Amino acid sequence: MPQLYQMNLLTIIEVGKDGVFLEGDDEGDIHLVDAPDNLHEGEEIEVFIYRNTSDNVVATVAPAYVRVGECANLEVVSAGDNGAFLDWGLPKDLFLPHKEQAYYVDEGDYCVVHVYLDKKGRPAASSLLYHHLDEYQGDLEVGQQVDLLIADDNDLGFKAVINHEQLGLIYHSELSQPLQLGTRMKGWVKGIRDDGKINLNINAFDTDTRDELEAQILAQLKQENGRIDISDKSPPDEIFKAFKVSKKNFKRAIGSLYKQRLIKIDPKFIALVEEA
């Protein structure tokens, strides 16, 4: 049975003048509202399933920015006494109830939210992340690489969503520059506190990640005709804006590329070494 507000692989059962329809089991035939050309009956296609403004179940090949059960940084398109509405990439905006707001939001703001189904089965958003996410270790292990979404900051550091499921903390003292709320990045589980809560680190690179950063720098250099106006003397915030890493890790990566004679380093830029 298709899952609402998720990606689904469904079979095309009709291609005709009334449009393209997919096998929806208990949901009936599902209209594919933005069907691409050259589809054929019997083929399978990956689509996002949702209820439109008329409350009909429909499908789209262009998924929402976030699925139910996930977290994302979304823009507020309107706000009122009962709550706010967020742009999540679908014609029907996502409701953020007032009781689920961690702080006041206004039109044009961005906020990190968790998407859930309310008691009536309707999608809704919450910026009270601790109501929906686990703040404790669970199955995480120290040293494990995780996907982070920077969600909030406080006196100790930045709160981050871990793999859409948990919350952890990156201490201010371990950062060379402030993080931007809503940023996605790789991180690592640094440790588990005595109370079971999770400390995170964005600076602990393993070999695979260092190789990935070096490849990213080389790809950017090739895209920019062999030169980038960032170097080991650049301010940390410029380096972070360009590569989402600390200055320490950037210097380590370009140092490795220099030793491999792939780049040259100037105080104001780095450049590819021209082949002889």
Secondary structure, DSSP 8 states (H G I E B T S, - for coil): ---TTSEEEEEEEEEETTEEEE--GGG-SEEETT--SS--TT-EEEEEEEE-TTS-EEEESS--SS-TT-EEEEEEEEE-SSEEEEE-SSSS-EEEEGGG-SS---TT-EEEEEEEE-TTS-EEEES-GGGTSB-B-TT--TT-EEEEEEEEE-SSEEEEEETTTEEEEEEGGG-SS---TT-EEEEEEEEE-TTSBEEEES----HHHHHHHHHHHHHHHHHTTTEES--TTS-HHHHHHHHSS-HHHHHHHHHHHHHTTSEEE-SS-EEE----
